Amino acid sequence: MPGYGLIGAQWGDEGKGKVVDYLAERAQWVVRYAGGNNAGHTVINEQGSFSLHLVPSGIFRNHVSCVIGNGVVVDPDVFLSEIEALTARGIDTKKIYLSDRAHLIMPYHVLLDKLEEKDRGDDPIGTTEKGVGPAYVDKTNRSGIRVGDLYDPSNLLSRLATVVEHKNALLTKVYQVSPVNLDDIFQRCMVWAQKLDPFVQSTELLLHDALDRNETLILEGAQGTLLDLDHGTYPYVTSSSSSIGGALPGLGFPPQAIAGVIGVFKAYCTRVGSGPFPTEMTDNTADQLRERAWEYGTTTGRARRIGWFDAVAARYSQNINGFTSLVLTRLDVLDGFDPIKICVGYDTNGTTINRFPSSSGILEKCTPVYEEMSGWSKPTAGITKANQLPQEAAAYISRLEKLIGSEFHMISTGPHRDETILIKSLME
Ligand code: IMP
């Protein structure tokens, strides 16, 4: 029963989209289990360049079925416009299944996300303002509206009436903005019910059947482990379990069906939004790297913060997820940089620690302890064989492996599918 988790091992934006698109050649299913349209997965293949937010990155393979699981929060307008855009570019979207248990991001969630961020003043989280956090709050508060609720209009209307009354009290009394209109929202729900209908399924049943047939599934993580609600740099995190742990509740997936967990690391680090980032660089090197790699958010367009590879955080991520194989992406971006630094410890008040602190306040005060490695002058861009890598690049990779405690089985040397070194199969 082979399900393979594919997990962002840093703060998101590790290049998971390309890896899923590549690996999907050997899978029958690609399934999303957490997050929402805060995610932005870029895929470049022979069909063009695509930015996906909700639709799983397996969509470009005709033999692959895609699932948006119950753990995902779904903004129906975003989902429908993504389907429309893909269809307009000739991509078949018939094999996308949306869980009837997935929670909806409602218009008031998007509004509240913006208002709450504003209210945080000079200590914002830097959310994507897509309504993801407030939708998960309602889910845990048991006041969320699920995809399946759209098909029971009278019950939906009475539940919505209660929720909207509460939201309007918040909007008008706390935030002092205009209320939302119950009828408008209900009418939008009725339109969504009709438009989403071809996609809606009890997806856990589809997945259980797929497991019975021994088909291969990729459990596509969104965001990254260091943004995980429990294990990330709380409170500067997203509102879901982005590490492998989220896959079981987010899909209704049995643990013994997980055959492996693939961790995706970028050759350096980036972070969008606020929160501690020990290896952050603010000098010219960061600007150069950002421009070369075009490190701007796929979802919000924000400039990403740039830092050297943080091996303390990487080792922590390895331990949280139990990665059975690793992928290193964007190695080519480091071509020409010399020296290249790796953070191997944190200095806190004169003491060096090599564990990842649970407190963001402490992490904020840590200064990185660096090890320097020689850069490489011969480019790695586009290389497809490990033995063609410059010696210094190979040394950098093996040093990272030693520090993380796991092996890289795939190296990405460019954005296109074929700019990939496959060292060992990731799914077997
Ligand atoms: P939210 O998920 O929109 O609530 O944002 C919470 C934090 O997670 C913010 O720092 C966002 O910038 C960050 N975040 C959310 N989604 C992604 C992603 O897909 N990549 C990178 N950062 C993300």
Boltz pocket constraint, residues with backbone or C-beta under 6 A from the ligand:
constraints:
  - pocket:
      binder: B
      contacts: [[A, 11], [A, 12], [A, 13], [A, 38], [A, 39], [A, 40], [A, 125], [A, 126], [A, 127], [A, 128], [A, 129], [A, 130], [A, 132], [A, 133], [A, 222], [A, 223], [A, 227], [A, 236], [A, 237], [A, 238], [A, 239], [A, 272], [A, 273], [A, 274]]
      max_distance: 6.0
